[in-house]
Amino acid sequence: MTWYPSSELLLDPSPLRVSNSVPGQLARSTARELALQRSRAPRPFATRGAGGAGAGIALALASEAWDLFLQQQIPSLEQEYPVDALNTANYIIKGSITFKKLEPVPFDDEMTQNIDTLINGPILAFGVLRKTVTFGDGSTATFHGIGVRLLLPDGSSNIELFGGTNVQNWEIIDVSGLQMSRQDTPTVPIPGGFPANTSPQEGDTPDNDLEFPITLPGGIPGLLLPTTIPIIVPRPADLGERPIPILYPTSLPPEVRRALPQMWLTPTGIQVGRGTQGDPITTTVNDTITNITNITQIQDFRQRIPPPVTTCTPDPEPPGDVCDCEEIRQIVIEELDSKFPPTRPNSLQTTILAVGESGSFVLPSHTQWVELRIITPPPNVRSQTGGDLAPEVNYNGWYSFGATIDASERIPFHFDFISVKIPAGVFAFSYTVYQGGTAQATVGYLLEE
């Protein structure tokens, strides 16, 4: 399987590592067409249809995930989400909102306000709201921003904004990290229900899937140069919670579908390959990348050529290729080490890597485990309680390891601290935390004494 970050897929012209292979062409065409589709009609990427099963948190996750993948920001509409907070507890409201001043270029000032405040219930709804204020002289002004709708004792409601701006002077260009939780359980977001205003549009499938064609400039080896292939993106708004598999419609002939590898979308790129998690990573002739643009892709594969066979004679000539004892010992050690950790005296060493939102590194020989520890939780992390005898479950991001620098299947990690056992033959490890969060990796490995 091959991993293509979105930063490479959306470059023009594309890197040779992308354009010189069939998986790269598939991933690039898919990413570029998705960018066009979202710019034209952003609704399917951030809505889940009418009903109470959705949540305001899910909308924010989907928007942020697609912004990260496509490197573009679609302005967020003002919308409030009903919540079940009809008691007098204290609630934490979090979020980030960016405004742009309504002035002609070059006066394109932007302002970002990060909200982290405490408010008392009961609360009917929260989200991006609009409120009209009447001043003492009778004049009025309308403001918008992140806020809540409070239930008043007389049964009416009142809107309270946090960091609001005048709609005549500022427009909203981005909203991210919307989260509401009780003060006594701050890691458990309170879900809300979507308003029933997402009526179906022409071209929608029953599950709100997307179907559109992609163009492959080089065609597919073994077939008669197909130039366009239809693909299906099932439920694009789920990207904020899990990777999305790319599907091929049954209208394609079976011989075409068999030639197309599986693809998965994640917030940071596309993974292309055949098989399932745990399968060995193989490179076919048609998928070989002939131009190496990164020296970290070069592995130390050495071919040991045995000496020619000689016939013993009464007075043999000195052989031309003779190994002394130390060379033979080194050869034996290398062959043993390729199969299992050294049985000679050794010690367990640890290496602590730098904190970051993501990381990709080559593992030392005989790596035993990798620990991942969340340092800064993502602002919009989804959590659920683990009960009295278990840690909290936090949906933090993905990690991956494999036999090549491209690693393998992306595996989600759901705790703030995990320990991953590394099998033999694994040389690469990578991880990605949801936007705004950071993690630190610690590597444990055996070192000969």
N, C-alpha and C positions, 0 to 999 in steps of 0.2 A: 504494500500500500504506500501511497505517496501523499505527503502533506504539502499543500500550497497555501501560504498566508495570503490574505486578501490584499496586503500591500503590494504583492507581486502581480496578482491577477488583474488589478485595475491600472497597472502602469501601461503607458502607450509611448513607444513600442514595448512589448512584453519582453522579459528576460528570456534568453535562449533555453534555460532550464524549463520554462513553461511552454514556449512555442515549439520546441523540438520533440515533443512527445504527444501521443494521443491523449493520455490522462490530463496533461497540461492544457491542451486545446479545449477539452471538455470543460475543465474547471474554469478556464478563462472566459469562454463563451457564456457559461452559466452565470458567472459573477457579473459580467457586463450587461447581460440582458436583465438580470434581477435589478440592477441599478436603474435601468431605463423604466422597468415596470413600476418600481416604487416611486420614482419621480412623477410618473404620469398618474398613478392611482395609489396613494399610500394607504388607503383604508384597509385592504385585506392584510397588510403587514402588522396591524396593531389593533384589530378588532376580532372578537370571537363570536359575534352574533348576539342576538337578544337573549335575555334570561339571567337568572341569578347565579349561575354556575361560574361565571367569570369573576375577575377581581380587578380592582384598580391597580393593584401591585403588578398584576400580569401585564396590563397595558404598558406600564412604565418599563418593565423588563423587555418586552418585545421591541418597543421603540429604541431603547438604548442598544439592544443587541444588533438590530439592523443598522443603526447609525455607526456602530463600531465596525461591522462587516463591510458596509458599502462606503464608509468614509464620507458620509453626507448626512446633513441634518435636515429633517422635514419639520417645519414649524408645527408645534403642538397646539391643538385647538383647546379653547376653554371648555372644560367639562368637569362636572362634579360626580362623585361616586358615592352612592348610599353606603353607610356603614352601620353596624350594630353596636352602638356605643351609648345606649340609653340608660346610663347610670351616672353617678356623681364622682367617678374615679378621675384621676389625673391621667392625661394622655400626652405622649410625645409626638410632635409633628415634625417630620424631616422632609427635605427636598431641596432641589437647586433649580432656579429659574433664571433665564438670561433674557434681557430686554435689549432692543436696539432703538436708538433715538430716531424719530421720524423727521429727519432733516436730509436735505440733498447732499450728495457726495461733494466734497470729501468729509463732511461732518457726519460720519457714520459711527458715532460712539456706541459702544456696547457696555452693558452693566450686568454682572452676575451676582445674585443674592443667594447665599446658602442659608436655608432655614433649619433651625434646630431649637424648638421652643416647647414650652409646657403649657397646657390649657386644660381647664376643667370641663367635664361633660355636663349634661348629656349632649352628644353630637349626632346630628342627622346625616351629614355628608361631608366629604372633604375632596379637595382637588384643586383645579385652577378655576377660580371664581371671579365674578365681576360684581361690583357694588357701587351704587350711586349715593353720594353724600350731599346733603343740603346744608349750606353754611348760614350764618346768622343774618346775612344781608339778603337771603333768599336765592342766591346763586347756587348752582349745582355743578358737580364734577363726578365723572365715573372713573373708578380705579379697577385694575385687575392684577391678580397675583395668586400665589398659593394661599389657601384659606380653608375655613371650616364653616359649616352652617349649624348654628347652635339652636337648640330648642328652648324657648322662653317659657316661664311659668304660665303665661296666659294661653299657651298652645301655639303661638306664632313662632316664627324663626327669625334669626338675625345672622348676617354674614360678618365674620371677622377675618380680615386679611393680614398676612404677614409679609412685609416687604412689597406692598403693592405700588404701582405706578399709574399715572394718568394715561388713559387710553388715547387721548388726543396727542400725547407727546412721545409715547413709547409703545412698541409692538413686541409681542412675545415671539422669540425665535427658537427657544429650546427649553424643555422641562425634563428633568431627570431625577431619579432617586426618590420618587414619592413614597413615603412610608408613614404609617400611623400605628402606634403600639401603646399599650398601657404602661404606665411608669413602673409598676411592679413586675412586669414581664416585658422588658424593652426589646428582647430579641425575637419576639413573636409578633409579626405584623398582623394587624386586623384586616381581614379581607372585606371587600365590598362587592356589590352587584352592579353590573353595567346597566345603564338605562336602556330600555328597549327601543333604540332608535336606529339600529343598523339594519335597515331593510335590504333585502337581497338586490343585487345589481346584475345587469346583463353579463353573462359569462361566468358567474359564480357557480361553483359546484355545491352540493348539499353541505359539505364540510368546510366550505370556504377555501378550497384548494385553488392553486394557480396552475394553469396549463398554457404553455407558450412554446414556440420553436426556438432553437438555438442553431447557429451557423458554425460549421467546422471547416475552416479553410483547407485543411489537408485531407479531409475525408477519413475513412476508417480502413486500415489495411485488411485486405481480403474481400472487401465489398466494392461495388461499382460506384465509388466516389459519391456517396450521399452528401449533399451540401447542407441540408437542414434536417434536424431531428426534433420531434416534440418531446418535452419533458413535463413532469408534474411536480410542483412543490406543495406537499400536503400541509395544510394548516400553518401558513408562514408565521402566524402570531405565536406559535409554540417555540420559536427559536430562543426566546429569553429563558426557557426552562430546560431545554434539551437539544441535542443535535437533531437536525431534520434530514431524513433520507430523501434523495432525489429518485423519483419513480419514472418509469417509462411506460407509456400507454400500451394497452394490448392491441391497438391498431397497427403497431409496428410489426413487421414480419418476424417470426421467431429467430431467423438467422441473423437479423439485425440486433435484436435484443440480446442474443447470446454474445455478440461482439462488444457490447457496451458494459464497462465496469460499473460497479456500484459507487455512488457519491454520497457524502454526508456534508451538510452545511453546519458550521459552528460560528459563533460570533467573531472568530478571528481568522477563518479561512475555510477551505474545502479539502476534504480527504477523499482520495480516489483509489480504488482497488477492488479486488475480488476476495471473497471469503468472509470469515467472521473473526471476532476478537480471539486472539491466541494463535491464529494461523501464522506460519512462517512467511516472512516478506520475501517475495521473489520478483525478479525483473525479467520481463520477456524481451525478445529481440526487438519487437516493435516499440517497446517502451523505453529502450536504452537511451540515455541522455549522453550525447557525444561531446558536448561542450561543458566542461566543469568550470563553473564561475566562482566557486567557493572552495578554498583549500581544505576546509574542514570536512568536505565530502570524500576526501582521499583516505582510504584505509590502508594499513600496512599489510598487504597480502603478499607473502613471499613464497616463491616456488623453490623447493629444495630439490636440486637435481642430483641423483645418486651418481657415484663414479662408475665408469665403464667396468664390465666384468672382465677379469683377467684370469689367465690359466697359470697355475703354479708350475714352475720348472725347477730343475735342480739348482740353478743359479738365477733366481728371479731378479729382474731389474727392480730398483726401488719404485714403488707405485707413485704416480704423479699427484694423487689426491689423498693425503694422509691426515687424519684428525688425531690430535693428541688427546690425552685424557680429559683435560679441562674443556675442550670443544665438545667431546662426546657427552660430558656431564651437562653442559649447557643445552645441547640438543634434547637430551632426555628430559630435562627440567621443562623446556618449552613445550614438548609434546604432552607431558603430564599436566602442565598448567592449562593447556587448552581443553582439558576434559574435566578437571575438578580443581578446587582450591588447593594450594600447596600443602603437602603433609609434613614438610620440613618445619622447624620452629618458626612461628609467625606471631604477630600481634595485631590486634584490631585497632585501626587508626580511623579518625573521623576528620572530615573537612567541612567547615561551615561556609556556605556561599553567601553572597551579598543579597540583601533584601530587594525584591522587585515585584512588579505586577506580573511578570512572566520570566521564564528562564529556559535555556536550552544548553546542555553541556554534555561533554564526553565523560563517561564514568571511568574510574581507575580499574585496572585489572583486579579480579576477585572481589568486586563490590558485593557486599552482603545485603545491604538495605539502604533505603533513602527515606529520610523523615521530612515531611512538609509541615510547617507550622505557620498558621495565619498570623501576621503581625498587625495589619490594618484590615478589618473586615470590610468587604464591599459595602458602599452606602445602601444598596438596595438588596442586600442578601436576604434570601428566603429561608426561614427557620421554622422548626417545630420542636416541641419539647421531647426530650428523650426519656422522661419519666424519672422516678426516684433513683433508679440504679443505673442510669445510662447518661452519657453526655448529650448536650443539645445537638440536633441535626441542623447543620447550616450548609446550604447549597452554594459552595464557594467557587467552583470552577472545574478545570480538567487537568489530569496529568497523563503522561504517556511515556512508554519506554520500549526499546526495540533494538534490533541487531544493527541498524544503520543510523546515521545522523538524522534521518527523517522520522525516527521513532516509529510508532504504530498507532493502534486504535486509541482514541481519546477516551479516558475513563474519568467519570465525574468523581470528585471527592466531597463528602458531605459532613466533614467534621473539621474543627479548627486545628486539629493535630492528628496526622496519620503517619503510619509506618508501612512502607512498601517493601516487601521481600523481592530482591532482584534475582531472576534466574541466571544460570550460566549462559554465556554467549551474548549477553546484553551489554551494549557499549554506549547507548545514548539515552538520555532522560530529558524530558521537557515538561513544563507546567504553565498554565495560564489561569490567572485569577480574574473574576469578573471585574469590570472597569471600576477603578477607584480603590480596589483592595490590593494588598501586598502580602507576600509570603516569603519565608526563608527556608532553604533546603539544607539538610545536613546529610553527608554521604559517609557511610561506614564501610570500610574495606580491609582486607587482610594484606599485611606487608611482611615479606620475608625478613627474618632477622639475620 
